[in-house]
């Protein structure tokens, strides 16, 4: 077990209310002391209360929080995470002088992390940037490259700060986020590793709350009893997705993304008038066809 760690929770609030108990349990299981740093985006109805209530319920504190405006120059899948990581770095470095951190973990508010207790915790080495998974994806040129998945990362304070400097590379100069992160680390002489095999991670979606009400069921080994009345998020219609967002009190703009597999619309655009009216009626508590006829309690 480590003595002191910093945990950076970055990105949209999304499914944090569902994930929080499991995430707290995970980090408590690997370190005697955990300091949390939160960096999120300013949205029309920023639900910062969703974050703070989860901390208060668990008896936890936020060491520092940052809320950033979605500037078009930085709100990209490449620059966005780097900007959020950069903005909390001074707070981490300042606290590191008082209570040295064994590691910094950089993850997202919509990622569930759990322990693999069959494998011992290994220390975080210096000058090494850890990922939970390597990827092999097509880049914008149609070439396939090995990259580092950026949903769960770890390193020393010095490595974390050095990797935050990837912000200096314009998104237009990148090929694909995961491969560019790996190549950036290598260009700085930083080793890369996917040896965090004592960590299990899963990207959670709003439908998980209704399909698997208890998030601890996702802990290893899985003990999942799925409510099949509810579709996978990726298979849900736009109306069903908005329905679930309203019922989970998740801001729909958190799922405005270019990724049509998970989004309800594209960034910097509004919902169609028909969907706006649909959401308004849901917000007012009016019963609608489809998922709203099911029991969400």
N, C-alpha and C positions, 0 to 999 in steps of 0.2 A: 504494500500500500504506500502511496505517496504521502508527503506531508502537507504541501501547499500546491494548489493548482489554480489557474485562471481559466474560466470557461466563457468564451465569447458566443453569445446567441445572436445571430444576425439574420436580417431579411424581414419579410412580411410576418405579421403576427400569425395568420392562418390558423393552424390546428393546435396552437400552443396550449389552449385550455385542456385539450385531450391528452397531449404528450407530457405535460409538466410533471405529474407525479412520478412517471417512469423515468424521466430524465434526471430528476432530483435523486431518485433512488440509485440510478446508475453512478452518478458522480460521487455520491456519498460512499459508494462501495469501493471506490478506488483511491480516495484521498481523505486524510483527516480533516482538512480544511479546504473549502471550495469558495472562491470569489467569483461572482457572476457579473458579466459585463454585457449589456444589451444594446444593440444598434439596429434600428429599424427605420422604415420609410414613413415620411409624412403623407398620409392619405386623407381623403375627404372627411372621414369619420374615425380618425386614428383611435383604435381601441386599445390604448395603452393600459386602460384599466383591466383588460383581459390578462395582460402580462403581470401587472402588480398584484392583482387578486390571487393569482396562482402562487406567487412568492409569499404573500401574506398567509395564505391557507397552509403552506408548508413550513411556516416559521423561518423563511429565508429572506435575505436582503439582496438588493441590487447594488453592487459596488459603484457602478457608474452607468448611465444610459445616455444614448445619443439618438436624436431623431433628425434624419436628413431629408431635404427636399429632393424630389425626383428630377434632377437636372438631366436634360436629354443627353448631355455629354457623358454622364456617368451612370445613368440608369440603364445598364446593359448587363447581360449575363457575365461579361468579363469584368467591366469596371465596377459594377455595383457591389459585389462582395468585397472587392479590394478596397473600395472607398470606405465601406462600413468597418472593415478590419483596421484600416489606417486610422480612422477617427477615434477608436478606443485604445489604440496602442499607447499613447502618452499616459493614460490612466494606469494601464497595466505596468508600464515601465516604472512609474512613480511608486506604485505599491510594491513592486519587485525589490526596490531598494530597502524597504522596511521588512517585508516578509518574503524572502526569495522563493520564487515559484519553481517547482520541479518541472512544470510543463504548462503550456497554453493549449487548450483545445478550442478549435474554431468549428462551430457547427451551426445549424439552422433551427429556427423555432418550430419548423414542421418536420423535424427528423426525430424519430424514436431511437434511442440508444440503450442497449442492454448488455449485461455482462455474459460472457461465455466462461462459466466458472470451471470448466474442465481445463482451461488453459491459464497459467499464471500470468499476472500482470508483469510486463517487461518495462524497464525504465525507458524514458524518452532520451535518446542520445543527442549530443550536441551536433550542430551543423547537419541535421537531418530533418526532412519534411515528410511527415507520415500522412498517408491516405488510408481509408478503409478499403479502397478498391482501385485497381488500375482499369482503364477503359480502352476500347479499341473501336473508335468511331470514325465515320467519314467527316472530313473537314469541308470547308466551303469550296475547296478546289476539287472535291471528289476523291481525295486521297485518304487512305486509312492510316491512322497513327495511334500509337499507344499514348495514353494520357493519364492524369490523376483525377479521380472523382473528387469533387470539392464539397461534398455534403458533410464530411466529418474529417477534419484535419488536426494535426498536432505537431508541436515542436517546442523547443525552448523559447524563452522570451526573445532572445537574439534572433533565432530563426524565424519566429513569427513576424517580428518587425521587419526583417529583411524581405520576407515574402510579400508583405503588405506593399512593398515598393513596386509590385507589378502594376499598381495603379498608374504608373508613369507611361505605360505602353498604351497607346490609343487602341480602342476596340477595333477600329478599322484595319489595324496592322496585325490582328490576330487571325488565326485560321479556325480554331475550335478551342473553347475555353480549357478543356481538360489537358489537351496536348500542349497548349501554350503555357499552362502552369508548370507542367513537368519540364519543358524546355527552359523556362525562366529560372527554375531552381538549378538546373544543370549549368546554365550560363553563369550563375553566381557561385558555382563550386559547392552547392548544397546537395547532399545525398538525398535520394528519394527512397521510400520504403512503404510496403503495404503489410508490414509485420504486426499490425494491430489486430491480430486474430483472436484476441481476448475481448474484442468489441463486436457486437452485432448491431447493425443499423438498418432502419427501414424508413422510407419516406411515407409519412402518413397523409391521408386525404380525408376531406370532411365526411365522406361516406363511412369511414372506419368507425366513427362514433356510433353509428346506427347498426352497422354490421357486427361489430365486436364492442359491446358497451364498456367492458373492462379493459383498459389499455394494458394492464399487467398480464393479460393472456398472451401477449406477444413476446413475453420473456422466454428465454431458452430454458428448457425445451417448450415449444409452443403447446398451448392447451386452448385452442381456438374453437369456439362454438359460434358459427357464423349465422346471422339472421339473413337468410337468402331473400327476404322480401325486398331488401334494398340492393340496388345495383352497385357494382364497382364504380368508383368515380369516373374512370375512363370510359365506361359504358353508359353512363347516365346522360340523359338529354340536357340541354341548356336549362330548360325549365326545372328539371329535377335537381340540377346542381344549385341553382339559385334558391330553390326551396330548402335544400340542406344548409346552405350558407346562412339563410335567415334564421333557421331553427337553431343553428349553432352559434348565432350572434357573431358570425365572421363577416367582415366587410367584403362585399362582392368584388371591390377593386383589388383585393389581394389576389384575385385569380384573373386579372386582366393580363394576359400573357400571349406571346406569339405562338406558344405551344397549344395548339388546338385540342390536343389530347386531354388537357387538364383545365383549360381556361373557359371563361364565360364571355370573353371578348378580347380584343387586342388592346395593347397599352395606349393610353392617351386618347381613347375613344369612349363614347358613351354607349350604354345599352340601347338597343332599338326601342322606339316608343312602346311597342307591344310588350317587350320584356320589362321596361321601366314600370308600366302599368301592372304587370304581373307581380313584380317585386313590391310595389306599393300596396297591393291588395294583401300580399303575404305579411308585410310589415304591420298591417292593420289587424291581423289575426283572422282574416277571412279564409274560410275553407275553400280549397281549390281541388281540382281533379288530380289524380295521380298520387304522389307520395304523401301529400297532405292528408289523405284519407287513412293513412297508416298511423299506428301508435308510436310516437317518437319519445315518449316518457320512459 
